[in-house]
Amino acid sequence: MKIFWDYSEKELEKSKSGKVKKLERMINYGPGKEKIKLTEVKKYWEKLNLNTNARRLFELLIWGKYQSSPTNKKKLFIK
C-alpha cells in the first residue's frame, strides 16, 4: 500500500472526490511512477483544482486550444 500524502491510496480510490484529489496531486506535483489517464482527466476536468499553468498546458495538449481565458487580458506593446 502506497501512502499518497496524508491519505492512503486505497482510501482515495473508494470515492469520486478521492479520485479527483489523487488526480489533482498527480498533475500538480508529478505522477511519480504512475501514468496519468487521459480518460480520467477528461472525466473530472471541471472538478480539478489545478495550477493555472498546468491547466492551460493540459487544455492545449488535450483539446488543441485554450478553453479558459487568461487572467491578464492586457496587451503587451513594445516600442
mmJSON file of the N, C-alpha and C atoms, coordinates in Angstrom:
{"data_MODEL":{"atom_site":{
"group_PDB":["ATOM","ATOM","ATOM","ATOM","ATOM","ATOM","ATOM","ATOM","ATOM","ATOM","ATOM","ATOM","ATOM","ATOM","ATOM","ATOM","ATOM","ATOM","ATOM","ATOM","ATOM","ATOM","ATOM","ATOM","ATOM","ATOM","ATOM","ATOM","ATOM","ATOM","ATOM","ATOM","ATOM","ATOM","ATOM","ATOM","ATOM","ATOM","ATOM","ATOM","ATOM","ATOM","ATOM","ATOM","ATOM","ATOM","ATOM","ATOM","ATOM","ATOM","ATOM","ATOM","ATOM","ATOM","ATOM","ATOM","ATOM","ATOM","ATOM","ATOM","ATOM","ATOM","ATOM","ATOM","ATOM","ATOM","ATOM","ATOM","ATOM","ATOM","ATOM","ATOM","ATOM","ATOM","ATOM","ATOM","ATOM","ATOM","ATOM","ATOM","ATOM","ATOM","ATOM","ATOM","ATOM","ATOM","ATOM","ATOM","ATOM","ATOM","ATOM","ATOM","ATOM","ATOM","ATOM","ATOM","ATOM","ATOM","ATOM","ATOM","ATOM","ATOM","ATOM","ATOM","ATOM","ATOM","ATOM","ATOM","ATOM","ATOM","ATOM","ATOM","ATOM","ATOM","ATOM","ATOM","ATOM","ATOM","ATOM","ATOM","ATOM","ATOM","ATOM","ATOM","ATOM","ATOM","ATOM","ATOM","ATOM","ATOM","ATOM","ATOM","ATOM","ATOM","ATOM","ATOM","ATOM","ATOM","ATOM","ATOM","ATOM","ATOM","ATOM","ATOM","ATOM","ATOM","ATOM","ATOM","ATOM","ATOM","ATOM","ATOM","ATOM","ATOM","ATOM","ATOM","ATOM","ATOM","ATOM","ATOM","ATOM","ATOM","ATOM","ATOM","ATOM","ATOM","ATOM","ATOM","ATOM","ATOM","ATOM","ATOM","ATOM","ATOM","ATOM","ATOM","ATOM","ATOM","ATOM","ATOM","ATOM","ATOM","ATOM","ATOM","ATOM","ATOM","ATOM","ATOM","ATOM","ATOM","ATOM","ATOM","ATOM","ATOM","ATOM","ATOM","ATOM","ATOM","ATOM","ATOM","ATOM","ATOM","ATOM","ATOM","ATOM","ATOM","ATOM","ATOM","ATOM","ATOM","ATOM","ATOM","ATOM","ATOM","ATOM","ATOM","ATOM","ATOM","ATOM","ATOM","ATOM","ATOM","ATOM","ATOM","ATOM","ATOM","ATOM","ATOM","ATOM","ATOM","ATOM","ATOM","ATOM","ATOM","ATOM","ATOM","ATOM"],
"id":[1,2,3,4,5,6,7,8,9,10,11,12,13,14,15,16,17,18,19,20,21,22,23,24,25,26,27,28,29,30,31,32,33,34,35,36,37,38,39,40,41,42,43,44,45,46,47,48,49,50,51,52,53,54,55,56,57,58,59,60,61,62,63,64,65,66,67,68,69,70,71,72,73,74,75,76,77,78,79,80,81,82,83,84,85,86,87,88,89,90,91,92,93,94,95,96,97,98,99,100,101,102,103,104,105,106,107,108,109,110,111,112,113,114,115,116,117,118,119,120,121,122,123,124,125,126,127,128,129,130,131,132,133,134,135,136,137,138,139,140,141,142,143,144,145,146,147,148,149,150,151,152,153,154,155,156,157,158,159,160,161,162,163,164,165,166,167,168,169,170,171,172,173,174,175,176,177,178,179,180,181,182,183,184,185,186,187,188,189,190,191,192,193,194,195,196,197,198,199,200,201,202,203,204,205,206,207,208,209,210,211,212,213,214,215,216,217,218,219,220,221,222,223,224,225,226,227,228,229,230,231,232,233,234,235,236,237],
"type_symbol":["N","C","C","N","C","C","N","C","C","N","C","C","N","C","C","N","C","C","N","C","C","N","C","C","N","C","C","N","C","C","N","C","C","N","C","C","N","C","C","N","C","C","N","C","C","N","C","C","N","C","C","N","C","C","N","C","C","N","C","C","N","C","C","N","C","C","N","C","C","N","C","C","N","C","C","N","C","C","N","C","C","N","C","C","N","C","C","N","C","C","N","C","C","N","C","C","N","C","C","N","C","C","N","C","C","N","C","C","N","C","C","N","C","C","N","C","C","N","C","C","N","C","C","N","C","C","N","C","C","N","C","C","N","C","C","N","C","C","N","C","C","N","C","C","N","C","C","N","C","C","N","C","C","N","C","C","N","C","C","N","C","C","N","C","C","N","C","C","N","C","C","N","C","C","N","C","C","N","C","C","N","C","C","N","C","C","N","C","C","N","C","C","N","C","C","N","C","C","N","C","C","N","C","C","N","C","C","N","C","C","N","C","C","N","C","C","N","C","C","N","C","C","N","C","C","N","C","C","N","C","C","N","C","C","N","C","C"],
"label_atom_id":["N","CA","C","N","CA","C","N","CA","C","N","CA","C","N","CA","C","N","CA","C","N","CA","C","N","CA","C","N","CA","C","N","CA","C","N","CA","C","N","CA","C","N","CA","C","N","CA","C","N","CA","C","N","CA","C","N","CA","C","N","CA","C","N","CA","C","N","CA","C","N","CA","C","N","CA","C","N","CA","C","N","CA","C","N","CA","C","N","CA","C","N","CA","C","N","CA","C","N","CA","C","N","CA","C","N","CA","C","N","CA","C","N","CA","C","N","CA","C","N","CA","C","N","CA","C","N","CA","C","N","CA","C","N","CA","C","N","CA","C","N","CA","C","N","CA","C","N","CA","C","N","CA","C","N","CA","C","N","CA","C","N","CA","C","N","CA","C","N","CA","C","N","CA","C","N","CA","C","N","CA","C","N","CA","C","N","CA","C","N","CA","C","N","CA","C","N","CA","C","N","CA","C","N","CA","C","N","CA","C","N","CA","C","N","CA","C","N","CA","C","N","CA","C","N","CA","C","N","CA","C","N","CA","C","N","CA","C","N","CA","C","N","CA","C","N","CA","C","N","CA","C","N","CA","C","N","CA","C","N","CA","C","N","CA","C","N","CA","C","N","CA","C","N","CA","C"],
"label_alt_id":[null,null,null,null,null,null,null,null,null,null,null,null,null,null,null,null,null,null,null,null,null,null,null,null,null,null,null,null,null,null,null,null,null,null,null,null,null,null,null,null,null,null,null,null,null,null,null,null,null,null,null,null,null,null,null,null,null,null,null,null,null,null,null,null,null,null,null,null,null,null,null,null,null,null,null,null,null,null,null,null,null,null,null,null,null,null,null,null,null,null,null,null,null,null,null,null,null,null,null,null,null,null,null,null,null,null,null,null,null,null,null,null,null,null,null,null,null,null,null,null,null,null,null,null,null,null,null,null,null,null,null,null,null,null,null,null,null,null,null,null,null,null,null,null,null,null,null,null,null,null,null,null,null,null,null,null,null,null,null,null,null,null,null,null,null,null,null,null,null,null,null,null,null,null,null,null,null,null,null,null,null,null,null,null,null,null,null,null,null,null,null,null,null,null,null,null,null,null,null,null,null,null,null,null,null,null,null,null,null,null,null,null,null,null,null,null,null,null,null,null,null,null,null,null,null,null,null,null,null,null,null,null,null,null,null,null,null],
"label_comp_id":["MET","MET","MET","LYS","LYS","LYS","ILE","ILE","ILE","PHE","PHE","PHE","TRP","TRP","TRP","ASP","ASP","ASP","TYR","TYR","TYR","SER","SER","SER","GLU","GLU","GLU","LYS","LYS","LYS","GLU","GLU","GLU","LEU","LEU","LEU","GLU","GLU","GLU","LYS","LYS","LYS","SER","SER","SER","LYS","LYS","LYS","SER","SER","SER","GLY","GLY","GLY","LYS","LYS","LYS","VAL","VAL","VAL","LYS","LYS","LYS","LYS","LYS","LYS","LEU","LEU","LEU","GLU","GLU","GLU","ARG","ARG","ARG","MET","MET","MET","ILE","ILE","ILE","ASN","ASN","ASN","TYR","TYR","TYR","GLY","GLY","GLY","PRO","PRO","PRO","GLY","GLY","GLY","LYS","LYS","LYS","GLU","GLU","GLU","LYS","LYS","LYS","ILE","ILE","ILE","LYS","LYS","LYS","LEU","LEU","LEU","THR","THR","THR","GLU","GLU","GLU","VAL","VAL","VAL","LYS","LYS","LYS","LYS","LYS","LYS","TYR","TYR","TYR","TRP","TRP","TRP","GLU","GLU","GLU","LYS","LYS","LYS","LEU","LEU","LEU","ASN","ASN","ASN","LEU","LEU","LEU","ASN","ASN","ASN","THR","THR","THR","ASN","ASN","ASN","ALA","ALA","ALA","ARG","ARG","ARG","ARG","ARG","ARG","LEU","LEU","LEU","PHE","PHE","PHE","GLU","GLU","GLU","LEU","LEU","LEU","LEU","LEU","LEU","ILE","ILE","ILE","TRP","TRP","TRP","GLY","GLY","GLY","LYS","LYS","LYS","TYR","TYR","TYR","GLN","GLN","GLN","SER","SER","SER","SER","SER","SER","PRO","PRO","PRO","THR","THR","THR","ASN","ASN","ASN","LYS","LYS","LYS","LYS","LYS","LYS","LYS","LYS","LYS","LEU","LEU","LEU","PHE","PHE","PHE","ILE","ILE","ILE","LYS","LYS","LYS"],
"label_asym_id":["A","A","A","A","A","A","A","A","A","A","A","A","A","A","A","A","A","A","A","A","A","A","A","A","A","A","A","A","A","A","A","A","A","A","A","A","A","A","A","A","A","A","A","A","A","A","A","A","A","A","A","A","A","A","A","A","A","A","A","A","A","A","A","A","A","A","A","A","A","A","A","A","A","A","A","A","A","A","A","A","A","A","A","A","A","A","A","A","A","A","A","A","A","A","A","A","A","A","A","A","A","A","A","A","A","A","A","A","A","A","A","A","A","A","A","A","A","A","A","A","A","A","A","A","A","A","A","A","A","A","A","A","A","A","A","A","A","A","A","A","A","A","A","A","A","A","A","A","A","A","A","A","A","A","A","A","A","A","A","A","A","A","A","A","A","A","A","A","A","A","A","A","A","A","A","A","A","A","A","A","A","A","A","A","A","A","A","A","A","A","A","A","A","A","A","A","A","A","A","A","A","A","A","A","A","A","A","A","A","A","A","A","A","A","A","A","A","A","A","A","A","A","A","A","A","A","A","A","A","A","A","A","A","A","A","A","A"],
"label_entity_id":["1","1","1","1","1","1","1","1","1","1","1","1","1","1","1","1","1","1","1","1","1","1","1","1","1","1","1","1","1","1","1","1","1","1","1","1","1","1","1","1","1","1","1","1","1","1","1","1","1","1","1","1","1","1","1","1","1","1","1","1","1","1","1","1","1","1","1","1","1","1","1","1","1","1","1","1","1","1","1","1","1","1","1","1","1","1","1","1","1","1","1","1","1","1","1","1","1","1","1","1","1","1","1","1","1","1","1","1","1","1","1","1","1","1","1","1","1","1","1","1","1","1","1","1","1","1","1","1","1","1","1","1","1","1","1","1","1","1","1","1","1","1","1","1","1","1","1","1","1","1","1","1","1","1","1","1","1","1","1","1","1","1","1","1","1","1","1","1","1","1","1","1","1","1","1","1","1","1","1","1","1","1","1","1","1","1","1","1","1","1","1","1","1","1","1","1","1","1","1","1","1","1","1","1","1","1","1","1","1","1","1","1","1","1","1","1","1","1","1","1","1","1","1","1","1","1","1","1","1","1","1","1","1","1","1","1","1"],
"label_seq_id":[1,1,1,2,2,2,3,3,3,4,4,4,5,5,5,6,6,6,7,7,7,8,8,8,9,9,9,10,10,10,11,11,11,12,12,12,13,13,13,14,14,14,15,15,15,16,16,16,17,17,17,18,18,18,19,19,19,20,20,20,21,21,21,22,22,22,23,23,23,24,24,24,25,25,25,26,26,26,27,27,27,28,28,28,29,29,29,30,30,30,31,31,31,32,32,32,33,33,33,34,34,34,35,35,35,36,36,36,37,37,37,38,38,38,39,39,39,40,40,40,41,41,41,42,42,42,43,43,43,44,44,44,45,45,45,46,46,46,47,47,47,48,48,48,49,49,49,50,50,50,51,51,51,52,52,52,53,53,53,54,54,54,55,55,55,56,56,56,57,57,57,58,58,58,59,59,59,60,60,60,61,61,61,62,62,62,63,63,63,64,64,64,65,65,65,66,66,66,67,67,67,68,68,68,69,69,69,70,70,70,71,71,71,72,72,72,73,73,73,74,74,74,75,75,75,76,76,76,77,77,77,78,78,78,79,79,79],
"pdbx_PDB_ins_code":[null,null,null,null,null,null,null,null,null,null,null,null,null,null,null,null,null,null,null,null,null,null,null,null,null,null,null,null,null,null,null,null,null,null,null,null,null,null,null,null,null,null,null,null,null,null,null,null,null,null,null,null,null,null,null,null,null,null,null,null,null,null,null,null,null,null,null,null,null,null,null,null,null,null,null,null,null,null,null,null,null,null,null,null,null,null,null,null,null,null,null,null,null,null,null,null,null,null,null,null,null,null,null,null,null,null,null,null,null,null,null,null,null,null,null,null,null,null,null,null,null,null,null,null,null,null,null,null,null,null,null,null,null,null,null,null,null,null,null,null,null,null,null,null,null,null,null,null,null,null,null,null,null,null,null,null,null,null,null,null,null,null,null,null,null,null,null,null,null,null,null,null,null,null,null,null,null,null,null,null,null,null,null,null,null,null,null,null,null,null,null,null,null,null,null,null,null,null,null,null,null,null,null,null,null,null,null,null,null,null,null,null,null,null,null,null,null,null,null,null,null,null,null,null,null,null,null,null,null,null,null,null,null,null,null,null,null],
"Cartn_x":[0.85,0.0,0.891,0.64,1.425,0.672,1.399,0.802,0.935,-0.164,-0.208,-0.521,0.486,0.387,-0.185,-1.27,-1.816,-2.984,-3.173,-4.229,-3.612,-4.243,-3.773,-4.414,-3.715,-4.192,-5.498,-5.627,-6.853,-8.064,-7.865,-8.963,-9.364,-8.393,-8.702,-9.489,-9.224,-9.888,-11.351,-11.771,-13.132,-14.198,-13.823,-14.835,-14.444,-15.436,-15.209,-14.327,-14.588,-13.776,-12.333,-12.146,-10.798,-10.044,-10.738,-10.115,-9.712,-10.549,-10.248,-9.019,-8.941,-7.789,-6.503,-6.565,-5.386,-4.943,-5.877,-5.579,-4.999,-5.559,-5.039,-3.584,-3.302,-1.947,-0.97,-1.426,-0.553,-0.204,-1.164,-0.927,-0.089,-0.442,0.248,1.66,1.894,3.179,3.952,3.43,4.123,3.509,3.421,2.744,3.585,4.876,5.726,5.904,5.683,5.853,4.57,3.46,2.178,2.006,1.124,0.773,-0.575,-0.736,-1.998,-2.894,-4.081,-5.003,-5.785,-5.724,-6.406,-7.913,-8.466,-9.912,-10.347,-9.53,-9.881,-9.76,-8.747,-8.579,-9.783,-10.213,-11.381,-12.652,-12.783,-13.985,-14.137,-13.043,-13.098,-12.596,-12.463,-11.853,-12.46,-13.767,-14.442,-14.249,-13.938,-13.791,-12.343,-11.394,-9.983,-9.57,-8.881,-8.339,-6.844,-6.487,-5.119,-4.399,-3.093,-2.228,-2.602,-2.61,-3.042,-2.239,-0.926,-0.097,-0.348,-0.542,-0.833,-2.176,-3.169,-4.488,-4.394,-3.683,-3.552,-2.788,-1.73,-0.958,-1.819,-2.553,-3.412,-4.501,-5.068,-6.076,-5.486,-4.285,-3.635,-3.321,-2.837,-2.486,-3.708,-4.75,-5.924,-6.828,-7.18,-8.159,-7.543,-6.254,-5.586,-5.858,-6.524,-6.791,-7.042,-6.98,-7.251,-8.751,-9.275,-10.693,-10.906,-9.952,-10.086,-9.42,-9.91,-9.318,-8.179,-7.161,-6.069,-6.545,-5.917,-6.334,-5.935,-4.847,-4.387,-4.7,-5.642,-6.074,-5.411,-4.498,-3.814,-2.867,-2.75,-1.843,-0.484,0.515,1.872,2.325,2.658,3.147,4.611,5.408,6.845,7.146,7.799,8.14,9.562],
"Cartn_y":[-1.181,0.0,1.239,2.131,3.348,4.485,5.269,6.431,7.618,8.236,9.365,10.593,11.304,12.445,12.0,12.561,12.205,11.216,10.636,9.656,8.384,7.259,6.025,5.933,5.33,5.24,4.445,3.407,2.598,3.413,4.279,5.117,6.145,6.679,7.665,7.045,5.807,5.15,4.811,4.871,4.475,5.491,6.769,7.792,8.634,9.286,10.163,11.348,11.936,13.076,12.651,11.42,10.904,10.738,10.282,10.136,11.495,12.501,13.854,14.387,14.183,14.636,13.991,12.704,11.974,12.487,12.689,13.177,14.591,15.457,16.821,16.787,15.976,15.902,15.315,14.357,13.781,14.827,15.661,16.686,17.825,18.309,19.468,19.158,17.955,17.652,16.531,15.996,14.937,13.586,12.725,11.448,10.366,10.583,9.536,8.442,7.209,6.073,5.74,6.288,6.021,6.921,6.526,7.362,8.01,9.218,9.935,9.51,9.018,8.534,9.697,9.808,10.883,10.825,9.633,9.498,10.056,9.848,10.375,11.895,12.427,13.879,14.519,13.959,14.496,14.345,13.221,12.938,13.926,14.222,15.072,16.487,16.907,18.189,19.373,19.473,20.614,20.632,19.497,19.416,19.581,19.542,19.61,21.033,21.149,22.421,22.395,22.933,22.827,24.161,24.071,25.214,25.831,27.156,27.847,27.404,27.322,26.918,25.473,24.606,23.203,23.079,23.834,23.799,24.231,25.322,25.823,24.839,24.231,23.251,22.04,21.53,20.376,20.708,21.913,22.314,22.265,22.781,22.802,21.389,20.536,19.172,18.303,18.452,17.592,18.058,19.336,19.83,20.636,20.951,21.689,23.183,23.666,25.1,25.394,26.671,27.078,27.243,26.663,26.828,27.935,28.089,29.141,30.402,31.527,32.784,33.148,33.816,34.222,35.262,35.284,36.209,37.641,37.821,39.149,39.374,40.232,40.462,41.674,42.303,43.46,43.019,43.832,43.535,44.125,43.469,43.938,44.654,45.907,46.69,47.008,46.712,47.005,48.09,49.141,50.25,50.126],
"Cartn_z":[0.0,0.0,0.0,-0.922,-1.036,-0.348,0.445,1.101,0.158,-0.159,-1.079,-0.261,0.147,1.033,2.37,2.811,4.111,4.013,2.844,2.636,2.083,2.345,1.717,0.334,-0.58,-1.958,-2.055,-1.26,-1.279,-0.833,0.151,0.632,-0.43,-1.155,-2.198,-3.343,-3.665,-4.79,-4.501,-3.256,-2.889,-3.264,-3.334,-3.609,-4.822,-5.371,-6.526,-6.136,-4.961,-4.519,-4.254,-3.809,-3.594,-4.898,-5.93,-7.243,-7.798,-7.556,-8.025,-7.294,-5.965,-5.187,-5.68,-5.907,-6.367,-7.732,-8.623,-9.968,-9.919,-9.094,-8.919,-8.472,-7.506,-6.966,-7.969,-8.75,-9.777,-10.835,-11.194,-12.213,-11.649,-10.475,-9.903,-9.408,-8.898,-8.271,-8.968,-10.046,-10.768,-10.466,-11.475,-11.309,-10.637,-10.459,-9.902,-10.937,-10.543,-11.461,-12.216,-11.768,-12.429,-13.646,-14.535,-15.677,-15.405,-15.904,-15.754,-16.914,-16.593,-17.617,-18.221,-19.532,-20.248,-20.022,-19.994,-19.802,-18.45,-17.411,-16.095,-16.059,-16.725,-16.763,-17.436,-18.563,-19.269,-18.439,-17.761,-16.968,-15.804,-15.112,-13.923,-14.187,-15.438,-15.793,-15.049,-14.998,-14.373,-12.858,-12.253,-10.805,-10.349,-11.277,-10.911,-10.54,-9.427,-8.976,-9.298,-10.462,-10.957,-10.934,-10.896,-11.092,-12.438,-12.535,-13.759,-14.979,-14.826,-15.956,-16.355,-15.385,-15.683,-16.408,-15.953,-16.593,-18.058,-18.309,-19.682,-20.558,-20.005,-20.768,-21.112,-20.138,-20.4,-21.414,-21.336,-22.327,-23.729,-23.856,-25.159,-25.644,-24.767,-25.149,-25.445,-24.663,-24.817,-25.95,-25.951,-26.918,-28.057,-27.969,-29.036,-29.021,-27.97,-27.834,-26.363,-26.02,-24.652,-24.467,-23.405,-23.098,-22.081,-21.176,-20.168,-20.674,-20.222,-20.659,-19.713,-20.216,-19.336,-18.331,-17.166,-16.122,-16.455,-17.164,-17.533,-19.009,-19.281,-20.67,-21.297,-20.574,-21.112,-22.222,-23.241,-24.342,-24.03,-24.496,-24.303,-25.583,-25.421,-26.552,-26.335,-27.313,-27.228,-28.235,-27.772,-28.673,-29.144],
"occupancy":[1.0,1.0,1.0,1.0,1.0,1.0,1.0,1.0,1.0,1.0,1.0,1.0,1.0,1.0,1.0,1.0,1.0,1.0,1.0,1.0,1.0,1.0,1.0,1.0,1.0,1.0,1.0,1.0,1.0,1.0,1.0,1.0,1.0,1.0,1.0,1.0,1.0,1.0,1.0,1.0,1.0,1.0,1.0,1.0,1.0,1.0,1.0,1.0,1.0,1.0,1.0,1.0,1.0,1.0,1.0,1.0,1.0,1.0,1.0,1.0,1.0,1.0,1.0,1.0,1.0,1.0,1.0,1.0,1.0,1.0,1.0,1.0,1.0,1.0,1.0,1.0,1.0,1.0,1.0,1.0,1.0,1.0,1.0,1.0,1.0,1.0,1.0,1.0,1.0,1.0,1.0,1.0,1.0,1.0,1.0,1.0,1.0,1.0,1.0,1.0,1.0,1.0,1.0,1.0,1.0,1.0,1.0,1.0,1.0,1.0,1.0,1.0,1.0,1.0,1.0,1.0,1.0,1.0,1.0,1.0,1.0,1.0,1.0,1.0,1.0,1.0,1.0,1.0,1.0,1.0,1.0,1.0,1.0,1.0,1.0,1.0,1.0,1.0,1.0,1.0,1.0,1.0,1.0,1.0,1.0,1.0,1.0,1.0,1.0,1.0,1.0,1.0,1.0,1.0,1.0,1.0,1.0,1.0,1.0,1.0,1.0,1.0,1.0,1.0,1.0,1.0,1.0,1.0,1.0,1.0,1.0,1.0,1.0,1.0,1.0,1.0,1.0,1.0,1.0,1.0,1.0,1.0,1.0,1.0,1.0,1.0,1.0,1.0,1.0,1.0,1.0,1.0,1.0,1.0,1.0,1.0,1.0,1.0,1.0,1.0,1.0,1.0,1.0,1.0,1.0,1.0,1.0,1.0,1.0,1.0,1.0,1.0,1.0,1.0,1.0,1.0,1.0,1.0,1.0,1.0,1.0,1.0,1.0,1.0,1.0,1.0,1.0,1.0,1.0,1.0,1.0,1.0,1.0,1.0,1.0,1.0,1.0],
"B_iso_or_equiv":[0.0,0.0,0.0,0.0,0.0,0.0,0.0,0.0,0.0,0.0,0.0,0.0,0.0,0.0,0.0,0.0,0.0,0.0,0.0,0.0,0.0,0.0,0.0,0.0,0.0,0.0,0.0,0.0,0.0,0.0,0.0,0.0,0.0,0.0,0.0,0.0,0.0,0.0,0.0,0.0,0.0,0.0,0.0,0.0,0.0,0.0,0.0,0.0,0.0,0.0,0.0,0.0,0.0,0.0,0.0,0.0,0.0,0.0,0.0,0.0,0.0,0.0,0.0,0.0,0.0,0.0,0.0,0.0,0.0,0.0,0.0,0.0,0.0,0.0,0.0,0.0,0.0,0.0,0.0,0.0,0.0,0.0,0.0,0.0,0.0,0.0,0.0,0.0,0.0,0.0,0.0,0.0,0.0,0.0,0.0,0.0,0.0,0.0,0.0,0.0,0.0,0.0,0.0,0.0,0.0,0.0,0.0,0.0,0.0,0.0,0.0,0.0,0.0,0.0,0.0,0.0,0.0,0.0,0.0,0.0,0.0,0.0,0.0,0.0,0.0,0.0,0.0,0.0,0.0,0.0,0.0,0.0,0.0,0.0,0.0,0.0,0.0,0.0,0.0,0.0,0.0,0.0,0.0,0.0,0.0,0.0,0.0,0.0,0.0,0.0,0.0,0.0,0.0,0.0,0.0,0.0,0.0,0.0,0.0,0.0,0.0,0.0,0.0,0.0,0.0,0.0,0.0,0.0,0.0,0.0,0.0,0.0,0.0,0.0,0.0,0.0,0.0,0.0,0.0,0.0,0.0,0.0,0.0,0.0,0.0,0.0,0.0,0.0,0.0,0.0,0.0,0.0,0.0,0.0,0.0,0.0,0.0,0.0,0.0,0.0,0.0,0.0,0.0,0.0,0.0,0.0,0.0,0.0,0.0,0.0,0.0,0.0,0.0,0.0,0.0,0.0,0.0,0.0,0.0,0.0,0.0,0.0,0.0,0.0,0.0,0.0,0.0,0.0,0.0,0.0,0.0,0.0,0.0,0.0,0.0,0.0,0.0],
"pdbx_formal_charge":[null,null,null,null,null,null,null,null,null,null,null,null,null,null,null,null,null,null,null,null,null,null,null,null,null,null,null,null,null,null,null,null,null,null,null,null,null,null,null,null,null,null,null,null,null,null,null,null,null,null,null,null,null,null,null,null,null,null,null,null,null,null,null,null,null,null,null,null,null,null,null,null,null,null,null,null,null,null,null,null,null,null,null,null,null,null,null,null,null,null,null,null,null,null,null,null,null,null,null,null,null,null,null,null,null,null,null,null,null,null,null,null,null,null,null,null,null,null,null,null,null,null,null,null,null,null,null,null,null,null,null,null,null,null,null,null,null,null,null,null,null,null,null,null,null,null,null,null,null,null,null,null,null,null,null,null,null,null,null,null,null,null,null,null,null,null,null,null,null,null,null,null,null,null,null,null,null,null,null,null,null,null,null,null,null,null,null,null,null,null,null,null,null,null,null,null,null,null,null,null,null,null,null,null,null,null,null,null,null,null,null,null,null,null,null,null,null,null,null,null,null,null,null,null,null,null,null,null,null,null,null,null,null,null,null,null,null],
"auth_seq_id":[1,1,1,2,2,2,3,3,3,4,4,4,5,5,5,6,6,6,7,7,7,8,8,8,9,9,9,10,10,10,11,11,11,12,12,12,13,13,13,14,14,14,15,15,15,16,16,16,17,17,17,18,18,18,19,19,19,20,20,20,21,21,21,22,22,22,23,23,23,24,24,24,25,25,25,26,26,26,27,27,27,28,28,28,29,29,29,30,30,30,31,31,31,32,32,32,33,33,33,34,34,34,35,35,35,36,36,36,37,37,37,38,38,38,39,39,39,40,40,40,41,41,41,42,42,42,43,43,43,44,44,44,45,45,45,46,46,46,47,47,47,48,48,48,49,49,49,50,50,50,51,51,51,52,52,52,53,53,53,54,54,54,55,55,55,56,56,56,57,57,57,58,58,58,59,59,59,60,60,60,61,61,61,62,62,62,63,63,63,64,64,64,65,65,65,66,66,66,67,67,67,68,68,68,69,69,69,70,70,70,71,71,71,72,72,72,73,73,73,74,74,74,75,75,75,76,76,76,77,77,77,78,78,78,79,79,79],
"auth_comp_id":["MET","MET","MET","LYS","LYS","LYS","ILE","ILE","ILE","PHE","PHE","PHE","TRP","TRP","TRP","ASP","ASP","ASP","TYR","TYR","TYR","SER","SER","SER","GLU","GLU","GLU","LYS","LYS","LYS","GLU","GLU","GLU","LEU","LEU","LEU","GLU","GLU","GLU","LYS","LYS","LYS","SER","SER","SER","LYS","LYS","LYS","SER","SER","SER","GLY","GLY","GLY","LYS","LYS","LYS","VAL","VAL","VAL","LYS","LYS","LYS","LYS","LYS","LYS","LEU","LEU","LEU","GLU","GLU","GLU","ARG","ARG","ARG","MET","MET","MET","ILE","ILE","ILE","ASN","ASN","ASN","TYR","TYR","TYR","GLY","GLY","GLY","PRO","PRO","PRO","GLY","GLY","GLY","LYS","LYS","LYS","GLU","GLU","GLU","LYS","LYS","LYS","ILE","ILE","ILE","LYS","LYS","LYS","LEU","LEU","LEU","THR","THR","THR","GLU","GLU","GLU","VAL","VAL","VAL","LYS","LYS","LYS","LYS","LYS","LYS","TYR","TYR","TYR","TRP","TRP","TRP","GLU","GLU","GLU","LYS","LYS","LYS","LEU","LEU","LEU","ASN","ASN","ASN","LEU","LEU","LEU","ASN","ASN","ASN","THR","THR","THR","ASN","ASN","ASN","ALA","ALA","ALA","ARG","ARG","ARG","ARG","ARG","ARG","LEU","LEU","LEU","PHE","PHE","PHE","GLU","GLU","GLU","LEU","LEU","LEU","LEU","LEU","LEU","ILE","ILE","ILE","TRP","TRP","TRP","GLY","GLY","GLY","LYS","LYS","LYS","TYR","TYR","TYR","GLN","GLN","GLN","SER","SER","SER","SER","SER","SER","PRO","PRO","PRO","THR","THR","THR","ASN","ASN","ASN","LYS","LYS","LYS","LYS","LYS","LYS","LYS","LYS","LYS","LEU","LEU","LEU","PHE","PHE","PHE","ILE","ILE","ILE","LYS","LYS","LYS"],
"auth_asym_id":["A","A","A","A","A","A","A","A","A","A","A","A","A","A","A","A","A","A","A","A","A","A","A","A","A","A","A","A","A","A","A","A","A","A","A","A","A","A","A","A","A","A","A","A","A","A","A","A","A","A","A","A","A","A","A","A","A","A","A","A","A","A","A","A","A","A","A","A","A","A","A","A","A","A","A","A","A","A","A","A","A","A","A","A","A","A","A","A","A","A","A","A","A","A","A","A","A","A","A","A","A","A","A","A","A","A","A","A","A","A","A","A","A","A","A","A","A","A","A","A","A","A","A","A","A","A","A","A","A","A","A","A","A","A","A","A","A","A","A","A","A","A","A","A","A","A","A","A","A","A","A","A","A","A","A","A","A","A","A","A","A","A","A","A","A","A","A","A","A","A","A","A","A","A","A","A","A","A","A","A","A","A","A","A","A","A","A","A","A","A","A","A","A","A","A","A","A","A","A","A","A","A","A","A","A","A","A","A","A","A","A","A","A","A","A","A","A","A","A","A","A","A","A","A","A","A","A","A","A","A","A","A","A","A","A","A","A"],
"auth_atom_id":["N","CA","C","N","CA","C","N","CA","C","N","CA","C","N","CA","C","N","CA","C","N","CA","C","N","CA","C","N","CA","C","N","CA","C","N","CA","C","N","CA","C","N","CA","C","N","CA","C","N","CA","C","N","CA","C","N","CA","C","N","CA","C","N","CA","C","N","CA","C","N","CA","C","N","CA","C","N","CA","C","N","CA","C","N","CA","C","N","CA","C","N","CA","C","N","CA","C","N","CA","C","N","CA","C","N","CA","C","N","CA","C","N","CA","C","N","CA","C","N","CA","C","N","CA","C","N","CA","C","N","CA","C","N","CA","C","N","CA","C","N","CA","C","N","CA","C","N","CA","C","N","CA","C","N","CA","C","N","CA","C","N","CA","C","N","CA","C","N","CA","C","N","CA","C","N","CA","C","N","CA","C","N","CA","C","N","CA","C","N","CA","C","N","CA","C","N","CA","C","N","CA","C","N","CA","C","N","CA","C","N","CA","C","N","CA","C","N","CA","C","N","CA","C","N","CA","C","N","CA","C","N","CA","C","N","CA","C","N","CA","C","N","CA","C","N","CA","C","N","CA","C","N","CA","C","N","CA","C","N","CA","C","N","CA","C","N","CA","C","N","CA","C","N","CA","C"],
"pdbx_PDB_model_num":[1,1,1,1,1,1,1,1,1,1,1,1,1,1,1,1,1,1,1,1,1,1,1,1,1,1,1,1,1,1,1,1,1,1,1,1,1,1,1,1,1,1,1,1,1,1,1,1,1,1,1,1,1,1,1,1,1,1,1,1,1,1,1,1,1,1,1,1,1,1,1,1,1,1,1,1,1,1,1,1,1,1,1,1,1,1,1,1,1,1,1,1,1,1,1,1,1,1,1,1,1,1,1,1,1,1,1,1,1,1,1,1,1,1,1,1,1,1,1,1,1,1,1,1,1,1,1,1,1,1,1,1,1,1,1,1,1,1,1,1,1,1,1,1,1,1,1,1,1,1,1,1,1,1,1,1,1,1,1,1,1,1,1,1,1,1,1,1,1,1,1,1,1,1,1,1,1,1,1,1,1,1,1,1,1,1,1,1,1,1,1,1,1,1,1,1,1,1,1,1,1,1,1,1,1,1,1,1,1,1,1,1,1,1,1,1,1,1,1,1,1,1,1,1,1,1,1,1,1,1,1,1,1,1,1,1,1]
}}}
